[in-house]
Amino acid sequence: MELKNRRDPETLERVLLAGVDCEDDPDELERSMEELAGLARACYMEPVGMITQNMDFINKGLYMGTGKVQELKEAAQMLDAGLIIFNDTLTPSQLRNLQEEINKPVMDRTSLILDIFEKRARTREAKLQVESAKLQYLLPRLVGMHEALTRQGGTSGSMSSRGAGEKKLELDRRRIEHRISELNRELKEISGEREVQRKKRQNSRLPLVALVGYTNAGKSTIMNAMIDRFVQDEEKKVLEKDMLFATLDTTVRRIDTGNNRDFLLSDTVGFIHKLPHGLVKAFRSTLEEIKDADLLLQVVDCSDAHYREQMATTQETLKELGAGDIPMLIVFNKADKAQNKIAYPRVNSEDRIYISAKETGSMELLVKVILDRIYADFVEINLLIPYEKGGIASYFMEEAHVLSVKYGENGTRLCVRCHMADREKYSQYLVEEER
């Protein structure tokens, strides 16, 4: 048991953390509890104590042993903690039993993450996704929330014939189920709009690069650094903060690197250990951007002692989303803060690079590696396009890297660097290089 009996500003709610280790892996438990403390701070709470227990299996009724639950109750009183947060998802019966035993509000890891997402959601889509996930989490936990209500009997038959005899619990359940249906309809409409936008981007043939990785690894910092360098529009920037889940909404920006070698850069919500399945499901339509990417940038905070475990969590989540086979560049960020001195910026192998997103040299190297990867399938060709096919010439002018243009009697002669697909599509206009 670790206790921190200190008084912080009254604006922060004092919370006590609790966790169980059933795997006999104290390092893993310590990492998970530290992360839970970070999640609490991200929700503007102040962890003032931490109590853990090694067990062969989770107590089905109370999550922890009865002795530890009593210890939690006493510690909460001593430290003036107004809330107990558990490191796993509690069952409805565990939640109800713990609140009765401790006589204080109880929250589990899933509920805490949902609260953070609710506070961070900015767009209409994100707000709807979070509300849907919260209601689906709440639905099976309604039992026991209305102990003060009497279980009045009603007549048999339909809901309308029961009148005052219907329990409030059943009314709440029906309201929640109805609201979930409404949310699903709204999200389906938004998903359709997003699909239209996605097809427009695909038709543009611009490569899509998606930033993925553990929360707070520096994805938004990389996005903003590229916007500073290539877009130079402050309004295009995303929220950047040293906090878990600072960014929820998927953002796509066009990065104009010059020489017609642009690409789209997508910033997505970060992943985390024990990310609630309901959230993954709710945000699936938003995360579909990842599946369409030509290249994934897995951003890793290499200054974090647990970065290997975080990489494994990212890989598992990507597989769950059906994006496990997309080409990937692993970006080891925050190399300047790593405990072991790491030389940077440098490319360690074909799929690994070490950088500090705050430094210009690092970002220039990262962009070079990205362009080398996403434009690897581009070829240099010569075309002779008749003047009556001016639309084709305009297409190459806008979407390809034009090396030279000449206007002759028979049409426009172009030397361009373009995608192999365009070479095949317009092969009838291919000509030999002029001598």
C-alpha positions in Angstrom: 0.0 0.0 0.0 1.3 3.4 -1.0 -0.3 6.5 0.5 0.3 10.2 -0.2 -1.3 12.2 2.5 -1.0 15.7 1.0 -3.6 18.3 0.4 -3.8 19.8 -3.1 -6.0 22.6 -4.4 -9.6 22.1 -3.5 -10.5 22.3 -7.2 -9.0 18.8 -7.7 -11.1 15.8 -6.4 -9.0 13.6 -4.2 -9.2 9.9 -5.3 -7.8 6.6 -4.0 -6.6 4.0 -6.6 -7.0 0.2 -6.2 -5.7 -2.7 -8.3 -5.3 -6.5 -8.3 -2.4 -8.5 -9.7 -3.5 -12.0 -10.8 -0.6 -12.6 -13.2 2.2 -12.5 -10.6 3.8 -9.6 -12.5 4.5 -6.7 -10.2 6.2 -4.7 -12.9 3.1 -4.9 -15.1 0.8 -3.9 -12.2 3.0 -1.0 -11.3 2.9 0.3 -14.9 -0.8 -0.1 -15.1 -1.4 1.7 -11.8 0.9 4.5 -12.8 -1.1 4.8 -16.0 -4.4 4.8 -14.0 -3.0 7.7 -11.9 -2.2 9.5 -15.2 -5.8 8.9 -16.4 -7.1 10.3 -13.1 -5.0 13.5 -13.5 -6.2 13.8 -17.1 -9.8 13.9 -15.6 -8.7 16.7 -13.2 -8.4 14.4 -10.2 -5.6 14.1 -7.6 -4.5 10.6 -6.7 -3.7 10.6 -3.0 -3.2 6.9 -2.4 -2.7 3.5 -4.0 -3.7 0.1 -2.7 -2.9 -3.1 -4.5 -3.3 -6.8 -3.8 -1.8 -10.0 -5.2 -4.5 -12.7 -5.8 -4.8 -15.9 -7.7 -8.1 -14.7 -9.2 -10.5 -11.8 -9.0 -13.0 -11.9 -6.2 -16.3 -12.2 -8.1 -18.3 -10.3 -5.4 -15.9 -7.6 -4.3 -13.0 -7.6 -6.9 -10.5 -7.6 -3.9 -10.4 -9.6 -0.7 -12.7 -8.5 2.1 -9.7 -7.4 4.2 -8.4 -5.1 1.5 -11.8 -3.6 0.9 -11.9 -2.7 4.6 -8.4 -1.3 4.2 -9.6 0.8 1.3 -12.5 2.1 3.4 -10.2 3.2 6.2 -7.6 4.7 3.9 -10.3 6.7 2.0 -11.5 8.2 5.3 -8.0 9.0 6.5 -6.9 10.6 3.3 -10.3 12.4 2.8 -10.7 10.7 -0.6 -14.1 11.2 -2.1 -13.8 8.6 -4.8 -12.3 5.1 -5.3 -11.0 4.1 -8.7 -10.4 0.5 -9.6 -7.9 -0.5 -12.3 -10.2 -3.0 -14.1 -13.7 -3.0 -15.4 -16.0 -3.9 -12.6 -19.1 -6.1 -13.0 -22.5 -4.6 -12.1 -22.6 -6.7 -8.9 -19.0 -5.8 -7.9 -19.8 -2.1 -8.4 -22.9 -2.3 -6.3 -21.2 -4.4 -3.5 -18.2 -2.2 -3.3 -20.2 1.0 -2.9 -22.2 -0.6 -0.1 -19.1 -1.8 1.7 -17.0 1.3 1.3 -19.9 3.8 1.5 -18.2 6.0 -1.0 -18.6 6.5 -4.8 -16.8 3.9 -6.8 -15.5 4.1 -10.4 -13.6 1.6 -12.6 -11.0 2.1 -15.3 -13.5 2.0 -18.2 -15.8 4.6 -16.6 -12.8 6.9 -16.0 -11.7 6.6 -19.7 -15.2 7.3 -20.8 -15.3 10.4 -18.6 -12.1 11.7 -20.1 -13.4 11.1 -23.6 -16.6 13.0 -22.7 -14.6 16.0 -21.5 -12.3 16.0 -24.6 -14.9 15.5 -27.3 -15.3 18.6 -29.5 -17.0 17.6 -32.8 -20.5 16.4 -33.0 -19.4 13.0 -34.2 -17.0 12.5 -31.2 -19.7 13.6 -28.8 -22.2 11.1 -30.2 -19.6 8.3 -30.2 -18.7 8.9 -26.5 -22.4 9.1 -25.5 -23.1 5.8 -27.3 -20.2 4.1 -25.5 -21.2 5.5 -22.1 -24.8 4.4 -22.4 -23.8 0.9 -23.5 -21.5 0.7 -20.5 -24.3 2.0 -18.2 -27.1 -0.2 -19.4 -26.1 -3.5 -17.6 -25.2 -1.5 -14.5 -28.6 0.0 -13.8 -29.5 -2.8 -11.4 -28.9 -1.5 -7.9 -29.0 2.2 -8.8 -32.6 2.6 -7.5 -32.5 0.8 -4.1 -34.5 3.6 -2.6 -37.4 2.8 -4.9 -40.2 0.4 -3.9 -40.8 -2.5 -6.2 -44.5 -1.8 -6.8 -46.5 -4.4 -8.6 -48.4 -3.7 -11.7 -51.0 -5.4 -13.9 -49.9 -7.8 -16.6 -49.8 -6.7 -20.2 -48.1 -4.0 -22.1 -46.0 -1.2 -20.8 -48.9 1.2 -21.3 -51.2 -0.8 -19.0 -48.8 -0.8 -16.1 -49.0 2.8 -15.2 -47.5 3.7 -11.9 -46.7 0.1 -11.2 -43.8 0.0 -13.6 -40.4 0.2 -11.9 -38.2 3.2 -12.6 -35.4 0.8 -13.5 -37.3 -0.5 -16.5 -38.2 3.0 -17.6 -34.5 4.0 -17.5 -33.5 0.9 -19.4 -36.0 1.6 -22.2 -35.0 5.3 -22.4 -31.3 4.3 -22.7 -32.1 1.6 -25.4 -34.1 4.2 -27.3 -31.3 6.8 -27.1 -28.7 4.2 -28.2 -30.8 3.5 -31.3 -31.1 7.2 -32.1 -27.3 7.6 -31.7 -26.6 4.7 -34.0 -28.8 6.3 -36.7 -27.1 9.6 -36.4 -23.6 8.0 -36.4 -24.6 6.0 -39.5 -25.5 9.2 -41.3 -22.2 10.9 -40.3 -20.3 7.7 -41.3 -21.9 8.0 -44.8 -20.7 11.6 -45.1 -17.2 10.6 -44.0 -17.2 7.8 -46.6 -18.0 10.4 -49.3 -15.0 12.6 -48.1 -12.8 9.5 -48.0 -13.7 8.6 -51.7 -12.9 12.2 -52.8 -9.4 11.9 -51.2 -8.9 8.5 -52.8 -9.8 9.9 -56.2 -7.2 12.7 -55.8 -4.6 9.9 -55.6 -2.8 11.8 -52.8 -1.0 9.3 -50.5 -2.5 9.1 -47.0 -0.2 8.9 -44.0 -1.8 8.1 -40.7 -0.3 8.9 -37.3 -1.1 6.1 -34.8 0.3 5.1 -31.4 -0.1 5.2 -27.7 -1.7 8.2 -26.2 0.6 11.1 -25.4 3.4 9.7 -27.6 3.6 13.0 -29.6 1.4 12.4 -32.6 -0.2 15.9 -32.4 3.2 17.5 -31.9 4.4 15.9 -35.2 1.2 17.0 -37.0 1.7 20.6 -35.8 5.4 20.6 -36.7 4.5 19.7 -40.2 1.8 22.3 -40.4 4.3 24.9 -39.2 6.8 23.9 -41.8 4.6 23.2 -44.8 1.1 24.7 -44.3 1.9 27.8 -42.1 -1.7 28.2 -41.0 -2.2 28.4 -37.2 -5.9 27.6 -37.6 -5.0 24.2 -39.1 -3.2 23.1 -36.0 -4.6 20.5 -33.5 -4.6 20.6 -29.7 -1.2 19.7 -28.4 -0.8 19.0 -24.7 1.2 16.8 -22.4 -1.8 14.8 -21.3 -3.4 11.5 -21.9 -6.1 11.7 -24.7 -5.6 15.4 -25.3 -6.9 14.8 -28.9 -9.9 12.7 -29.8 -11.1 13.9 -33.2 -9.5 12.6 -36.3 -7.9 15.4 -38.3 -6.7 15.3 -41.9 -4.3 17.9 -43.3 -2.7 18.3 -46.7 1.1 18.6 -46.4 2.5 20.5 -49.4 6.2 19.6 -49.5 6.8 21.1 -52.9 7.6 19.5 -56.3 4.0 18.0 -56.4 4.9 15.5 -53.8 2.1 16.3 -51.4 0.5 13.9 -49.0 -2.4 13.8 -46.6 -1.6 13.5 -42.9 -4.1 12.0 -40.5 -4.0 12.4 -36.7 -6.1 9.9 -34.8 -7.1 9.2 -31.2 -4.4 7.5 -29.2 -4.5 4.0 -27.9 -4.1 2.8 -24.3 -3.8 -0.5 -22.4 -7.2 -1.9 -21.6 -8.9 0.5 -24.0 -12.6 -0.2 -23.5 -14.0 -2.3 -26.3 -17.1 -0.1 -26.4 -14.9 2.9 -27.2 -13.1 1.0 -30.0 -16.5 0.0 -31.4 -17.9 3.5 -31.1 -14.9 5.2 -32.7 -14.5 2.5 -35.4 -16.0 4.8 -38.1 -13.5 7.5 -37.2 -10.6 5.1 -37.1 -11.5 3.8 -40.5 -9.2 6.5 -41.8 -6.3 4.2 -40.6 -7.4 1.3 -42.8 -7.2 3.6 -45.9 -3.7 4.7 -45.2 -0.8 4.1 -47.6 1.6 4.3 -44.7 1.2 4.2 -40.9 3.5 6.2 -38.6 3.5 4.4 -35.3 4.7 7.2 -32.9 6.5 5.8 -29.9 7.6 7.7 -26.8 11.1 6.1 -26.5 11.7 8.1 -23.2 9.0 6.0 -21.5 10.3 3.0 -19.7 7.4 0.9 -20.9 7.5 1.9 -24.6 7.8 -1.8 -25.7 4.5 -2.7 -23.9 2.9 0.4 -25.5 4.0 -0.7 -28.9 2.4 -4.1 -28.3 -0.9 -2.5 -27.3 -0.8 -0.4 -30.5 -0.2 -3.5 -32.6 -3.1 -5.3 -30.9 -5.5 -2.4 -31.5 -4.5 -2.1 -35.1 -5.2 -5.8 -35.7 -8.6 -5.4 -34.0 -9.3 -2.5 -36.5 -8.2 -4.6 -39.5 -5.2 -2.4 -40.1 -2.4 -4.8 -39.0 -1.0 -5.4 -42.5 -0.6 -1.8 -43.7 3.1 -0.7 -44.3 4.4 1.0 -41.2 7.3 3.3 -40.2 8.0 3.2 -36.5 8.9 6.8 -35.3 10.7 6.8 -32.0 9.9 10.2 -30.7 11.3 12.2 -27.7 14.7 10.8 -28.3 16.1 13.9 -26.6 14.5 12.8 -23.3 15.5 9.2 -23.4 17.3 7.9 -20.3 19.9 6.1 -22.4 21.5 8.6 -24.8 20.1 8.0 -28.3 21.7 9.4 -31.4 19.1 11.4 -33.5 17.8 12.3 -35.9 18.7 9.0 -37.7 17.2 6.2 -39.7 18.0 3.0 -37.8 16.6 0.6 -40.4 14.1 0.5 -43.3 11.2 0.9 -40.9 12.6 2.7 -37.8 13.6 6.3 -37.3 14.7 8.2 -34.1 13.6 11.9 -33.8 12.6 14.7 -31.5 9.4 16.3 -33.0 10.4 19.6 -31.4 13.5 19.9 -33.6 13.6 21.0 -37.3 16.3 18.6 -38.3 14.3 15.7 -37.1 11.2 16.7 -38.9 13.1 17.3 -42.2 14.5 13.7 -42.0 11.1 12.3 -41.1 9.5 14.0 -44.1 12.3 12.7 -46.4 11.8 9.1 -45.2 8.0 9.5 -45.6 8.3 10.7 -49.2 10.8 8.0 -50.1 8.3 5.4 -48.8 5.0 6.7 -50.2 6.4 7.7 -53.6 8.4 4.4 -54.1 5.8 3.3 -56.7 6.2 6.4 -58.7 7.9 6.4 -62.1 9.3 9.0 -64.6 7.5 8.9 -67.9 7.2 10.9 -71.1 3.8 11.7 -72.6 2.5 13.3 -75.8 -1.1 14.4 -75.2 -3.2 15.8 -78.1 -4.6 19.3 -77.5 -8.1 17.9 -77.7 -7.3 15.9 -74.6 -6.4 18.9 -72.5 -8.2 17.5 -69.5 -5.6 14.7 -69.3 -2.7 17.2 -69.5 -4.4 19.3 -66.7 -4.7 16.2 -64.6 -0.9 15.5 -64.8 -0.2 19.2 -64.1 -2.2 19.1 -60.9 -1.5 15.5 -59.6 2.0 14.6 -60.8 5.5 16.0 -60.4 6.0 17.8 -63.8 9.6 17.8 -64.8 9.2 19.6 -68.1 6.6 20.8 -70.6 6.8 21.4 -74.3 4.1 22.5 -76.7 4.5 21.1 -80.3 2.4 20.6 -83.4 0.9 17.3 -82.2 0.1 18.2 -78.6 1.6 18.8 -75.2 4.8 16.8 -74.4 5.2 16.2 -70.7 7.9 14.6 -68.7 6.4 13.7 -65.3 6.9 11.6 -62.2 3.6 9.8 -61.5 2.1 6.7 -59.9 2.4 3.4 -61.7 -1.4 3.3 -61.9 -1.5 6.5 -63.9 1.2 5.2 -66.2 -0.9 2.1 -67.0 -4.1 4.1 -67.3 -2.6 6.6 -69.9 -0.2 4.2 -71.5 -1.5 5.1 -75.0 0.1 8.5 -74.7 3.6 7.2 -73.8 6.5 8.3 -76.0 10.2 7.9 -76.0 12.4 10.5 -74.3 13.5 13.2 -76.7 17.2 13.0 -77.7 
